[in-house]
Amino acid sequence: MAGVLGRGLPNFGNTCYLNSVLQCLRYSKPFVFMIREHDSSKDNPFLKHFVDLLFADATRRTLTSFIGNLAVINKEFLMLRQCDAHELYLFLIDYFFENNKKYTNPFEGKFKSTIECQTCNNKSITSTRFISMSLDMQPNITNSVSELIEQFGDYEFMDNIDCETCKEKQSVMKNIEVESTPDILVVHLKRFIGLQKLMVNVEIENTIQLNDDTYTLYSMCNHMGGTSGGHYTAACRKQNGNWILCNDDYISDVFSLPNKSNTPYVLFYFKTKK
């Protein structure tokens, strides 16, 4: 087929963020396998092109149409803008599953948030869905995802919060736990703080634990540069365990990942079956 993209995705001007996310989603097997027989006859052109781009036989025209339709549907992703890969991931997954409710979202888990009043001990408990865990990074030290997940569950004390029992503002203790785990865990490292970027290293762990589940790393969206400009790539794990680097339309074998790096930004893990 003329114009078939294959494994690489060309950059049409600041679309490296989009290419990196598409590559990570291409390697998200529970998602791709679920929709490989998807009937797109009732989908709008944007959704149809999105599904097509998850497979290697998509064409260059499909990618250009997808980019154009993305800018129309969501002005945050206009051509030639400096856009954020994590924000694009959130939009794509939400948009797809909002328009295809017959599927179970493999990226979706649930948080349980508990707020306890320190005066009357009343507990307010809420459950919210998530499709990524955004983790605060520690400056000036090497972080590991496992440590950041542990810190995510730390208790936080807050003042001047309305208590529904006391009927006035009180000091509270807040805690967020993972109530149910997703089949695909997406971890977002909060590197961008205002106009600054945290350039600290993260340990690249092949497996991590979340609750009682084990997750295996299979792809990463990487960012190089600062807040005023930069470049996105993706690292993806092949079936034989080796890795490839997806740098727009240039694909290279890297065989293994470094022990640590300051470029990982969004990491994708699949749940290991027990």
C-alpha positions as CSV (number, residue, x, y, z in Angstrom):
1,M,0.0,0.0,0.0
2,A,1.4,3.4,-1.0
3,G,2.2,5.7,1.8
4,V,2.1,3.0,4.6
5,L,3.7,4.4,7.7
6,G,5.1,1.1,9.1
7,R,6.8,1.4,12.5
8,G,7.9,5.1,12.3
9,L,5.7,8.2,12.4
10,P,6.9,11.4,10.6
11,N,7.1,14.7,12.4
12,F,4.9,17.4,10.8
13,G,6.2,20.2,13.0
14,N,6.1,19.9,16.8
15,T,4.1,16.6,16.5
16,C,6.8,14.5,18.3
17,Y,4.6,14.6,21.4
18,L,1.8,13.0,19.4
19,N,4.1,10.4,17.8
20,S,5.5,9.3,21.2
21,V,2.0,8.8,22.7
22,L,0.8,6.8,19.6
23,Q,3.8,4.6,19.8
24,C,3.2,3.8,23.5
25,L,-0.4,3.0,22.7
26,R,0.6,0.8,19.8
27,Y,2.4,-1.4,22.3
28,S,-0.5,-1.4,24.8
29,K,-1.6,-5.0,23.9
30,P,-4.7,-5.2,26.1
31,F,-6.0,-2.1,24.4
32,V,-4.9,-2.9,20.8
33,F,-6.1,-6.5,21.0
34,M,-9.4,-5.4,22.3
35,I,-10.1,-3.1,19.3
36,R,-8.4,-4.9,16.5
37,E,-11.9,-6.0,15.2
38,H,-13.4,-2.6,16.0
39,D,-16.2,-1.5,13.6
40,S,-15.4,2.1,12.9
41,S,-18.3,2.6,10.4
42,K,-20.2,4.7,13.0
43,D,-17.1,6.6,14.3
44,N,-16.3,10.1,13.3
45,P,-13.2,10.6,11.1
46,F,-11.0,11.5,14.1
47,L,-11.8,8.3,16.0
48,K,-11.5,6.2,12.9
49,H,-8.0,7.6,12.2
50,F,-7.0,7.1,15.8
51,V,-7.8,3.4,15.7
52,D,-6.2,3.0,12.3
53,L,-2.9,4.6,13.6
54,L,-2.6,2.0,16.3
55,F,-1.7,-0.5,13.5
56,A,1.4,-0.5,11.3
57,D,-0.6,-0.5,8.0
58,A,-1.9,3.0,8.6
59,T,-1.0,5.5,5.9
60,R,0.6,8.9,5.9
61,R,-2.7,10.5,4.8
62,T,-4.3,8.9,7.9
63,L,-1.8,10.6,10.2
64,T,-2.1,14.0,8.6
65,S,-5.9,13.8,8.7
66,F,-5.8,12.7,12.4
67,I,-3.5,15.7,13.3
68,G,-5.9,18.1,11.5
69,N,-9.0,16.7,13.1
70,L,-7.3,16.7,16.5
71,A,-6.8,20.5,16.3
72,V,-10.4,21.0,15.4
73,I,-11.8,18.8,18.2
74,N,-9.5,20.2,20.9
75,K,-7.8,23.6,20.4
76,E,-5.2,22.7,23.0
77,F,-3.5,20.6,20.3
78,L,-3.2,23.1,17.4
79,M,-0.4,22.6,15.0
80,L,3.0,24.1,15.8
81,R,2.1,24.5,19.5
82,Q,4.3,23.2,22.3
83,C,1.9,20.5,23.5
84,D,2.1,18.0,26.4
85,A,2.2,14.3,25.8
86,H,0.4,13.3,29.0
87,E,-2.4,15.7,28.3
88,L,-2.8,14.2,24.9
89,Y,-2.9,10.7,26.3
90,L,-5.6,11.7,28.8
91,F,-7.7,13.3,26.0
92,L,-7.3,10.4,23.6
93,I,-8.3,7.6,26.0
94,D,-11.2,9.6,27.5
95,Y,-12.5,10.5,24.1
96,F,-12.3,7.0,22.8
97,F,-14.1,5.4,25.7
98,E,-16.7,8.1,26.0
99,N,-17.6,7.4,22.4
100,N,-17.3,3.6,22.7
101,K,-19.0,2.6,25.9
102,K,-19.3,-1.0,25.0
103,Y,-15.7,-1.5,25.8
104,T,-14.2,-1.8,29.3
105,N,-11.4,0.7,29.7
106,P,-8.2,-1.2,30.5
107,F,-6.4,2.0,31.6
108,E,-9.1,2.8,34.3
109,G,-8.7,2.2,38.0
110,K,-10.3,3.8,41.1
111,F,-8.9,6.0,43.9
112,K,-10.4,6.1,47.3
113,S,-10.0,9.5,49.0
114,T,-10.6,9.8,52.8
115,I,-10.8,13.1,54.6
116,E,-10.9,12.8,58.4
117,C,-11.8,15.8,60.5
118,Q,-9.3,16.2,63.3
119,T,-11.9,17.7,65.6
120,C,-14.9,15.3,65.4
121,N,-13.1,12.4,63.5
122,N,-15.8,12.3,60.9
123,K,-14.6,10.6,57.7
124,S,-15.7,11.7,54.2
125,I,-14.9,9.0,51.7
126,T,-15.2,9.4,47.9
127,S,-14.3,7.1,45.0
128,T,-13.0,8.6,41.7
129,R,-11.8,7.0,38.5
130,F,-8.3,7.5,37.1
131,I,-6.5,6.6,33.9
132,S,-3.0,7.7,35.1
133,M,-1.3,8.2,38.4
134,S,0.5,11.6,38.6
135,L,3.4,11.3,41.0
136,D,5.3,14.2,42.6
137,M,9.1,13.9,42.1
138,Q,11.7,14.7,44.7
139,P,14.2,17.3,43.6
140,N,18.0,16.8,43.6
141,I,17.8,13.0,44.2
142,T,17.3,9.9,42.1
143,N,13.7,8.8,42.3
144,S,12.2,5.4,41.8
145,V,8.6,4.8,40.7
146,S,8.1,2.4,43.5
147,E,9.2,5.0,46.1
148,L,7.0,7.7,44.5
149,I,4.0,5.4,44.6
150,E,4.6,4.8,48.3
151,Q,4.8,8.6,48.9
152,F,1.6,9.0,46.9
153,G,-0.3,7.2,49.7
154,D,1.2,9.4,52.5
155,Y,-1.2,11.2,54.8
156,E,-1.5,15.0,54.2
157,F,-2.7,17.5,56.9
158,M,-4.8,20.4,55.6
159,D,-6.3,23.5,57.3
160,N,-9.4,25.4,56.8
161,I,-11.4,22.6,55.2
162,D,-15.2,22.5,55.6
163,C,-16.4,19.7,57.8
164,E,-19.9,18.5,57.1
165,T,-20.4,17.4,60.7
166,C,-18.9,20.4,62.5
167,K,-20.4,22.8,60.0
168,E,-17.3,24.9,60.0
169,K,-13.7,24.9,58.7
170,Q,-11.4,22.5,60.5
171,S,-8.0,20.8,60.2
172,V,-8.3,17.5,58.4
173,M,-6.1,14.6,57.4
174,K,-6.3,13.4,53.8
175,N,-5.3,10.1,52.3
176,I,-5.6,8.7,48.8
177,E,-5.5,5.0,48.2
178,V,-5.8,2.9,45.0
179,E,-9.1,1.2,45.5
180,S,-9.0,-0.9,42.3
181,T,-6.1,-1.4,39.9
182,P,-6.2,-1.1,36.1
183,D,-5.0,-3.7,33.6
184,I,-2.7,-1.0,32.2
185,L,-1.1,1.3,34.7
186,V,0.1,4.7,33.3
187,V,2.4,6.6,35.6
188,H,2.9,10.3,35.0
189,L,6.0,11.9,36.5
190,K,5.3,15.5,37.4
191,R,8.4,17.0,36.0
192,F,6.9,20.3,35.0
193,I,6.3,22.7,37.9
194,G,5.3,26.1,36.7
195,L,8.0,27.4,34.4
196,Q,10.5,24.9,35.6
197,K,11.3,21.3,34.7
198,L,12.7,18.8,37.2
199,M,15.7,17.2,35.4
200,V,16.2,14.6,38.1
201,N,16.9,10.9,37.4
202,V,14.3,8.2,37.8
203,E,15.3,4.5,38.3
204,I,14.0,2.4,35.5
205,E,12.4,-0.6,37.2
206,N,11.2,-3.4,35.0
207,T,8.5,-4.4,37.5
208,I,6.7,-2.5,40.2
209,Q,4.0,-3.3,42.8
210,L,0.7,-1.6,43.2
211,N,-1.4,-3.0,46.0
212,D,-1.1,-6.8,45.5
213,D,-0.5,-6.6,41.8
214,T,2.7,-6.8,39.8
215,Y,3.2,-4.5,36.8
216,T,5.8,-4.9,34.0
217,L,7.1,-1.9,32.1
218,Y,6.5,-2.0,28.4
219,S,6.8,1.5,27.1
220,M,7.9,5.0,28.1
221,C,7.3,8.5,26.7
222,N,10.5,10.5,27.1
223,H,11.0,14.2,27.1
224,M,14.3,16.0,26.5
225,G,14.8,19.7,26.9
226,G,13.1,22.3,29.1
227,T,9.7,24.1,29.4
228,S,10.3,26.5,26.5
229,G,11.0,23.7,24.0
230,G,12.0,20.1,23.8
231,H,11.6,16.8,22.0
232,Y,9.6,13.6,22.7
233,T,10.6,10.1,21.9
234,A,9.2,6.7,23.0
235,A,10.9,3.5,24.1
236,C,8.9,0.3,23.5
237,R,9.5,-3.3,24.5
238,K,9.3,-5.9,21.8
239,Q,8.0,-9.5,22.2
240,N,11.5,-10.8,22.6
241,G,12.2,-8.5,25.5
242,N,14.5,-6.2,23.6
243,W,13.6,-2.5,23.3
244,I,13.4,0.0,20.4
245,L,13.7,3.7,20.4
246,C,11.0,5.5,18.4
247,N,12.2,8.9,17.4
248,D,9.5,10.1,15.0
249,D,10.1,8.1,11.8
250,Y,13.5,6.8,13.0
251,I,13.3,3.5,14.7
252,S,16.5,2.0,16.3
253,D,17.2,-1.1,18.5
254,V,18.5,-0.3,22.0
255,F,18.2,-3.9,23.3
256,S,18.0,-2.8,27.0
257,L,17.3,0.4,29.0
258,P,19.7,2.3,31.2
259,N,19.4,1.8,35.0
260,K,18.4,5.4,35.4
261,S,17.6,8.5,33.3
262,N,16.2,12.0,33.5
263,T,14.1,11.7,30.4
264,P,11.2,9.4,31.3
265,Y,7.9,11.3,31.6
266,V,5.0,8.9,31.1
267,L,5.5,5.2,31.8
268,F,3.2,2.4,30.7
269,Y,2.9,-0.9,32.6
270,F,0.8,-4.0,32.1
271,K,-0.6,-6.1,34.9
272,T,1.1,-9.5,35.2
273,K,-1.4,-12.3,35.4
274,K,-1.3,-14.3,38.6
